[in-house]
Amino acid sequence: MTRYIAIVCVLSILVVGFVTSCSNVTEAKEVTFDQLFDNPEYNGKVVIINGFFFCGFEVHVLSERLEYSGYLAGHLVPKGRMLWVEGGIPKEVYEKIYQQSLRSSVEGYGKVRIKGKFECGGKYGHLGGYTSQIVPIEVSLLTWSPPALRQ
């Protein structure tokens, strides 16, 4: 009987330890672009951030904002600080974002909330053009409409 109690105690300790360590992996802190780019402590951590996802030719980024490019009427491009979105966003979210055409390609954009692992200090994305990236775990579309065109 004593041996049985000892085995149950050891197994309980292992289960509690496993659950505790797993909960730390998915624990995420909501951050702003300022916090993310100004604090290297977020490197390797799971974070939650709101921003503008933009997907175009060789571009999958999360940016602080979108602005009109001036190339074509109504054409938006990412501006401000940006991070590469490794692997893009899930198809079911992508299908709900805005679409625009530029020459022969289609670009997608929208406001999203991403929970993912943040990485910085390397070269990420197309031709290593970004110094940070987020690897999405969860992505949700936020309510947003493109800004009105100024005449």
N, C-alpha and C positions, 0 to 999 in steps of 0.2 A: 504494500500500500504506500509506504514512504517513497519507494522508487517511482511509482506512478505519479505521485504528487510532484516529485522533483522534475520528472519529464514534462509534465503539464506546465510547471513554472518556467522551465527553460524555453519551451515552445512559445509561451505567452510573451516572454521577453523578446524573443526573436521576431514575433509578429508585430509587436508594438514598435520595435526598432525599424523594421521594414516599412511599416505604414508611415512612421515619422519621417524617414529619409525620403520616401516617395512624395510626401506632401510638400517637402522643400523644393523638389524639382519643378513642380507645377505652380508654385507660389509666384505670383507676378505682381509687380508694382506698376501702377499707372504713372507715366512720365510724360513730360513735354519734350519738344525738340531741344529746348535750351538745356534741360536737365540731362538729356541723353548725350548731347554732344559736349557738354562741359564737365561731365563726371565719368572718368574712365572706370569707376567702380561698377558700372553697369555691363561692362564687357563680360560676355559669357552668361549673363543673367536673362531670365525670362521677364519681359516687360510688356506693358500694354500701352499703345500709343495711337492717337487719332491723327490722321493726315490725309493727304490726297494721293491716291494710287494713280499712276500713269503708266500705261503700257503702249509702247510704240515699237518702231523698228530698232531692235537691239537695246531697248530700254524697258525696265520693270522697276520703277522707283516709288518710294513713299516720300512726298515732299511737304513742306510747310504750307504751300499755297499753289494755286494755279493762276496764271495771268494770260491775257490775250497776247498772242505772238506778234501780231501786226502783219504776218505773212498773208493770211487769208481771213476774211470776215468770219468772226466767231471761233477762230482756231485758238485753243488753249494749250499751254505748255507748263510743265512744272517749274517752280521757282523757289528760291530760298534754299535752306539746307535740305539735302536729300540723302536717303540711304537706299541701297539696292535691296529689292525684295527677292530673295533667293527662291526660285521655283515659281514665282508669281503668286496669284491668288486662286482659290478654288474656282472651278468652272461655274458652279451654281451662283457664285457672287459675281464673277466676271460677266456673266450673261445679263446682269441687271444694271451694269454701269453704263454711262453715256458712251456713245461711239461718234467718232469724227473721221473724215477721210482726209488724207494728205497725200497728194499724188496718187500712187498706186497702192498705198498701204492704209490700213485701218488702225486707228488709235483708240484706246479705251481710257476713260478717266472717271473718277468718282471719289467721294469722301468715304473713308473706311476706318474701322477700328481693328488693329492687329494686335494679337497676343502672340509673341514669338521670342525666340532667342536672339538677342542682340550681340553682334560681334563687331569689333573695331580694331584698327591698327594693322590691317592688311590691305590687300588689293582685291576688290570684289567686283562682280558684274562684268559687263562687256569690256574686254581689253583691260581689266583691272582699274577701271575709271572711277571707282568709289572707294572711300576709306572706311566705310562701315556698311553693314547689312543687317537685315532681320530675316530670320528663318521662321515663317509663319507656322503657328500651331492652330490658331483660330482666327478667322477673318469674318467680320460682319460689315454690311453696308450701312452707312449712316444717311439720314435724310439730309439732302443738300440739293440745291439747284445752281446751275452756272450763273455767274454775275451778269447783270444786264450790260449789253454793249453800249459804250459811250459814243455818241454821235459827234 
